[in-house]
Amino acid sequence: MMNVTLDGWDPDAQLTIPLINVWRSCSQRELGVAITLPHGTSVELLEHKGRRVKIRHGDATGYVTDYFIREFK
C-alpha cells in the first residue's frame, strides 16, 4: 500500500479545514466517525473507488472523499 496526505485546503473558500473526519462507513454516516485527523497527516491508502477513499491511520480505518487527499487534487 502507499501513503497519501490528508489535505483540508479549500481553494474556493480560501481556507484550510484543520480537522478532517474519517467516517466508519462511506454510505452510512449514522455509524459515526472512526477518527478525526489534522490537515497534513500521512495515512495509508487502502482503496480508491470513484470519489471514495478508504484509509488507515494506526488502528483506525475509514473513509474520506478524494477531495481530502492531496495526491488526488
Backbone hydrogen bonds, N-H to C=O, Kabsch-Sander energy under -0.5 kcal/mol:
donor,donor_aa,acceptor,acceptor_aa,energy
2,M,45,L,-0.6
4,V,43,V,-2.7
6,L,41,T,-2.9
7,D,68,F,-2.7
10,D,15,L,-3.1
14,Q,10,D,-1.5
15,L,10,D,-1.5
17,I,8,G,-2.7
20,I,37,L,-3.3
22,V,35,I,-2.7
23,W,21,N,-0.6
23,W,63,Y,-2.4
24,R,32,G,-2.4
31,L,28,Q,-2.1
32,G,29,R,-2.3
34,A,22,V,-2.8
35,I,22,V,-1.4
37,L,20,I,-2.5
39,H,18,P,-2.3
40,G,6,L,-2.6
41,T,38,P,-1.7
43,V,4,V,-3.0
44,E,56,R,-2.9
45,L,2,M,-3.2
45,L,43,V,-0.5
46,L,44,E,-0.5
46,L,54,K,-3.0
47,E,54,K,-1.6
49,K,52,R,-2.4
52,R,49,K,-2.1
53,V,64,V,-2.5
54,K,47,E,-2.6
55,I,53,V,-0.5
55,I,62,G,-2.9
56,R,44,E,-1.9
57,H,60,A,-2.6
60,A,57,H,-2.0
62,G,55,I,-2.2
63,Y,23,W,-2.7
64,V,53,V,-2.1
66,D,51,R,-2.3
68,F,65,T,-2.0
69,I,66,D,-1.7
70,R,5,T,-2.8
70,R,68,F,-0.6
72,F,69,I,-1.7
73,K,70,R,-1.5
